[in-house]
């Protein structure tokens, strides 16, 4: 699970990562829904980096509800909602700028900053 410092670090970097490179959604009858989103930077100085979000136990998923030529998010933000005591929902991820183009709740979440 992400720590409050890791959430803050992601939320500070998020405005620079708006272009969706890949979305992978998996589910089986026995396992919770899992989602992986890879975001490219819109800043030429860091085009060689990607932010990868991996979520398990995804619920309430909205993925780009409007028709798009190229999927973009405005600014993803992670919120720790464990104190709400929702069953299997510790995190909320929402695009706070693009009409919630991507939004979900999940039990577990991790992020990775990858350099190519």
Backbone as CSV, one residue per row, in Angstrom:
resi,resn,N_x,N_y,N_z,CA_x,CA_y,CA_z,C_x,C_y,C_z
1,UNK,0.828,-1.187,0.000,0.000,0.000,0.000,0.869,1.246,0.000
2,UNK,0.398,2.275,-0.626,1.138,3.529,-0.680,1.104,4.236,0.671
3,UNK,2.228,4.826,1.016,2.296,5.642,2.221,1.796,7.050,1.894
4,UNK,1.450,7.837,2.908,1.048,9.230,2.623,2.124,10.009,1.862
5,UNK,3.390,9.753,2.140,4.473,10.443,1.426,4.525,10.016,-0.043
6,UNK,4.292,8.728,-0.316,4.289,8.254,-1.700,3.099,8.841,-2.467
7,UNK,1.971,8.951,-1.808,0.803,9.573,-2.444,1.102,11.027,-2.770
8,UNK,1.684,11.741,-1.830,2.033,13.144,-2.056,3.028,13.269,-3.198
9,UNK,4.035,12.393,-3.241,5.023,12.424,-4.323,4.381,12.199,-5.680
10,UNK,3.452,11.231,-5.769,2.766,10.998,-7.025,1.938,12.216,-7.419
11,UNK,1.167,12.753,-6.477,0.303,13.893,-6.781,1.090,15.121,-7.221
12,UNK,2.318,15.264,-6.742,3.165,16.382,-7.183,3.677,16.177,-8.603
13,UNK,3.954,14.930,-8.999,4.458,14.633,-10.346,3.341,14.567,-11.391
14,UNK,2.146,14.215,-10.967,1.035,13.903,-11.874,0.749,14.946,-12.954
15,UNK,0.808,16.260,-12.662,0.469,17.215,-13.721,1.363,17.123,-14.962
16,UNK,2.534,16.534,-14.849,3.431,16.412,-16.007,3.178,15.139,-16.809
17,UNK,2.341,14.239,-16.296,2.086,12.955,-16.962,0.623,12.883,-17.355
18,UNK,0.343,13.239,-18.625,-1.035,13.350,-19.091,-1.363,12.429,-20.255
19,UNK,-0.381,11.922,-20.943,-0.650,11.112,-22.128,-0.672,9.627,-21.763
20,UNK,-1.761,8.976,-22.087,-1.916,7.565,-21.788,-1.176,6.750,-22.837
21,UNK,-0.218,5.965,-22.403,0.515,5.088,-23.312,-0.126,3.704,-23.363
22,UNK,-0.616,3.225,-22.228,-1.229,1.896,-22.185,-2.181,1.797,-21.006
23,UNK,-3.257,1.037,-21.219,-4.186,0.688,-20.151,-4.395,-0.813,-20.238
24,UNK,-4.177,-1.492,-19.138,-4.380,-2.933,-19.103,-5.341,-3.249,-17.967
25,UNK,-6.422,-3.933,-18.303,-7.441,-4.295,-17.327,-7.566,-5.807,-17.327
26,UNK,-7.506,-6.438,-16.153,-7.639,-7.893,-16.070,-8.639,-8.246,-14.979
27,UNK,-9.356,-9.330,-15.227,-10.255,-9.840,-14.196,-10.504,-11.316,-14.470
28,UNK,-10.754,-12.028,-13.409,-11.154,-13.428,-13.505,-12.297,-13.634,-12.527
29,UNK,-12.865,-14.791,-12.561,-13.994,-15.076,-11.683,-13.576,-15.025,-10.213
30,UNK,-12.357,-15.450,-9.905,-11.920,-15.562,-8.518,-11.099,-14.392,-8.009
31,UNK,-10.458,-13.652,-8.911,-9.577,-12.567,-8.494,-10.254,-11.215,-8.675
32,UNK,-9.870,-10.239,-7.853,-10.426,-8.897,-8.040,-9.901,-8.263,-9.330
33,UNK,-10.615,-7.294,-9.816,-10.212,-6.586,-11.029,-8.898,-5.845,-10.777
34,UNK,-7.982,-5.947,-11.729,-6.700,-5.246,-11.644,-6.577,-4.314,-12.846
35,UNK,-5.917,-3.191,-12.633,-5.754,-2.176,-13.667,-4.323,-1.672,-13.632
36,UNK,-3.727,-1.531,-14.817,-2.413,-0.894,-14.920,-2.508,0.201,-15.969
37,UNK,-2.085,1.398,-15.610,-2.093,2.547,-16.513,-0.666,3.062,-16.625
38,UNK,-0.186,3.217,-17.847,1.132,3.791,-18.097,0.939,5.165,-18.716
39,UNK,1.527,6.173,-18.097,1.389,7.558,-18.543,2.728,8.110,-19.011
40,UNK,2.709,8.789,-20.167,3.883,9.494,-20.692,3.845,10.929,-20.254
41,UNK,5.011,11.519,-20.211,5.104,12.924,-19.840,4.740,13.816,-21.022
42,UNK,4.187,14.969,-20.699,3.954,15.992,-21.717,5.093,17.011,-21.729
43,UNK,6.043,16.841,-20.843,7.202,17.739,-20.723,8.373,17.144,-21.514
44,UNK,8.829,17.804,-22.590,9.920,17.258,-23.404,11.184,16.936,-22.606
45,UNK,11.410,17.627,-21.522,12.615,17.383,-20.725,12.602,16.010,-20.049
46,UNK,11.404,15.424,-19.889,11.337,14.114,-19.224,10.532,13.096,-20.048
47,UNK,10.552,13.230,-21.388,9.866,12.275,-22.254,10.377,10.861,-22.074
48,UNK,11.569,10.716,-21.561,12.166,9.391,-21.386,11.659,8.687,-20.128
49,UNK,10.702,9.267,-19.432,10.158,8.657,-18.214,8.683,8.309,-18.390
50,UNK,8.238,7.357,-17.601,6.829,6.958,-17.558,6.427,6.792,-16.096
51,UNK,5.172,7.078,-15.814,4.601,6.764,-14.511,3.654,5.593,-14.729
52,UNK,3.806,4.568,-13.918,2.961,3.385,-14.017,2.170,3.249,-12.719
53,UNK,0.861,3.174,-12.850,-0.042,2.951,-11.720,-0.551,1.525,-11.814
54,UNK,-0.454,0.777,-10.717,-0.998,-0.582,-10.663,-1.986,-0.651,-9.514
55,UNK,-3.217,-1.020,-9.838,-4.274,-1.081,-8.826,-4.872,-2.476,-8.791
56,UNK,-5.189,-2.936,-7.584,-5.861,-4.228,-7.401,-7.165,-3.993,-6.650
57,UNK,-8.132,-4.838,-6.944,-9.430,-4.685,-6.304,-10.150,-3.440,-6.775
58,UNK,-10.104,-3.199,-8.080,-10.687,-1.984,-8.669,-12.213,-2.069,-8.657
59,UNK,-12.831,-0.962,-8.266,-14.290,-0.836,-8.232,-14.687,0.526,-8.776
60,UNK,-15.886,0.599,-9.355,-16.412,1.883,-9.840,-15.571,2.497,-10.940
61,UNK,-15.061,1.690,-11.848,-14.135,2.166,-12.884,-14.853,2.964,-13.966
62,UNK,-14.309,4.148,-14.256,-14.710,4.967,-15.414,-13.458,5.159,-16.249
63,UNK,-13.521,4.797,-17.518,-12.370,4.945,-18.410,-12.791,5.727,-19.637
64,UNK,-12.320,6.959,-19.742,-12.515,7.803,-20.910,-13.943,7.736,-21.433
65,UNK,-14.905,8.256,-20.684,-16.301,8.134,-21.095,-16.644,8.907,-22.364
66,UNK,-15.850,9.904,-22.707,-16.122,10.664,-23.930,-15.287,10.109,-25.075
67,UNK,-15.746,10.344,-26.291,-14.998,9.906,-27.469,-13.718,10.731,-27.593
68,UNK,-12.601,10.028,-27.739,-11.301,10.694,-27.812,-10.495,10.147,-28.976
69,UNK,-9.768,11.017,-29.657,-8.845,10.555,-30.689,-7.575,10.010,-30.051
70,UNK,-7.120,10.660,-29.006,-5.925,10.228,-28.287,-6.211,10.362,-26.806
71,UNK,-6.230,9.258,-26.062,-6.610,9.353,-24.655,-5.641,10.184,-23.831
72,UNK,-6.167,11.167,-23.184,-5.380,12.032,-22.310,-6.103,12.168,-20.996
73,UNK,-5.339,12.303,-19.948,-5.915,12.634,-18.647,-5.456,14.040,-18.306
74,UNK,-6.254,14.735,-17.536,-5.868,16.091,-17.148,-4.831,16.060,-16.055
75,UNK,-5.188,15.452,-14.937,-4.272,15.330,-13.813,-4.839,14.291,-12.861
76,UNK,-4.223,13.125,-12.832,-4.670,12.096,-11.908,-4.276,12.472,-10.497
77,UNK,-5.155,12.215,-9.567,-4.853,12.469,-8.166,-5.245,11.234,-7.364
78,UNK,-4.370,10.852,-6.435,-4.632,9.727,-5.544,-5.072,10.275,-4.196
79,UNK,-6.126,9.686,-3.666,-6.585,10.049,-2.319,-6.675,8.785,-1.480
80,UNK,-6.178,8.845,-0.253,-6.318,7.738,0.683,-7.687,7.866,1.332
81,UNK,-8.549,6.868,1.108,-9.898,6.916,1.663,-10.133,5.782,2.663
82,UNK,-9.060,5.220,3.196,-9.183,4.108,4.143,-10.029,4.479,5.359
83,UNK,-9.982,5.753,5.752,-10.738,6.179,6.936,-12.252,6.170,6.706
84,UNK,-12.693,5.992,5.460,-14.132,5.880,5.182,-14.660,4.487,5.533
85,UNK,-13.745,3.525,5.673,-14.072,2.136,6.027,-14.994,1.468,5.009
86,UNK,-14.779,1.796,3.734,-15.513,1.111,2.683,-14.882,-0.262,2.505
87,UNK,-15.677,-1.245,2.246,-15.152,-2.593,2.077,-14.244,-2.657,0.846
88,UNK,-13.014,-3.050,1.056,-12.025,-3.235,-0.018,-11.796,-1.986,-0.866
89,UNK,-11.894,-0.817,-0.273,-11.597,0.423,-0.996,-10.764,1.323,-0.092
90,UNK,-9.457,1.331,-0.326,-8.545,2.157,0.459,-8.084,3.404,-0.272
91,UNK,-8.205,3.389,-1.612,-7.720,4.506,-2.414,-8.773,4.919,-3.432
92,UNK,-8.746,6.210,-3.763,-9.551,6.755,-4.841,-8.580,7.415,-5.809
93,UNK,-8.721,7.096,-7.084,-7.912,7.729,-8.132,-8.894,8.423,-9.064
94,UNK,-8.659,9.697,-9.298,-9.591,10.461,-10.128,-8.834,11.503,-10.946
95,UNK,-9.291,11.679,-12.177,-8.766,12.728,-13.041,-9.493,14.008,-12.651
96,UNK,-8.802,14.907,-11.995,-9.455,16.093,-11.443,-9.642,17.211,-12.464
97,UNK,-9.124,17.036,-13.694,-9.229,18.110,-14.689,-10.046,17.758,-15.917
98,UNK,-10.094,16.509,-16.313,-10.736,16.131,-17.582,-12.077,15.449,-17.364
99,UNK,-12.939,16.022,-16.556,-14.279,15.481,-16.394,-14.258,14.032,-15.933
100,UNK,-13.316,13.721,-15.056,-13.155,12.367,-14.546,-13.009,11.354,-15.680
101,UNK,-12.137,11.644,-16.631,-11.894,10.735,-17.749,-11.417,9.376,-17.276
102,UNK,-10.758,9.334,-16.139,-10.336,8.078,-15.532,-10.595,8.212,-14.038
103,UNK,-11.349,7.281,-13.495,-11.658,7.330,-12.064,-11.962,5.926,-11.568
104,UNK,-11.540,5.623,-10.338,-11.853,4.335,-9.732,-11.488,4.347,-8.252
105,UNK,-11.979,3.345,-7.547,-11.605,3.057,-6.172,-10.877,1.719,-6.199
106,UNK,-9.966,1.492,-5.261,-9.269,0.212,-5.239,-8.793,-0.131,-3.830
107,UNK,-8.534,-1.414,-3.636,-8.060,-1.909,-2.346,-6.574,-1.653,-2.168
108,UNK,-5.802,-1.822,-3.244,-4.353,-1.681,-3.152,-3.844,-0.955,-4.381
109,UNK,-2.807,-0.151,-4.190,-2.298,0.686,-5.270,-0.796,0.839,-5.114
110,UNK,-0.100,0.785,-6.237,1.335,1.079,-6.234,1.670,1.902,-7.462
111,UNK,2.735,2.674,-7.359,3.181,3.496,-8.485,4.654,3.223,-8.735
112,UNK,5.048,3.456,-9.963,6.443,3.265,-10.359,6.819,4.383,-11.329
113,UNK,7.966,4.971,-11.142,8.510,5.927,-12.100,9.600,5.184,-12.855
114,UNK,9.403,4.991,-14.157,10.341,4.211,-14.968,11.058,5.121,-15.950
115,UNK,12.357,4.923,-16.082,13.176,5.677,-17.027,13.589,4.759,-18.164
116,UNK,13.496,5.267,-19.409,13.849,4.474,-20.591,15.092,5.031,-21.219
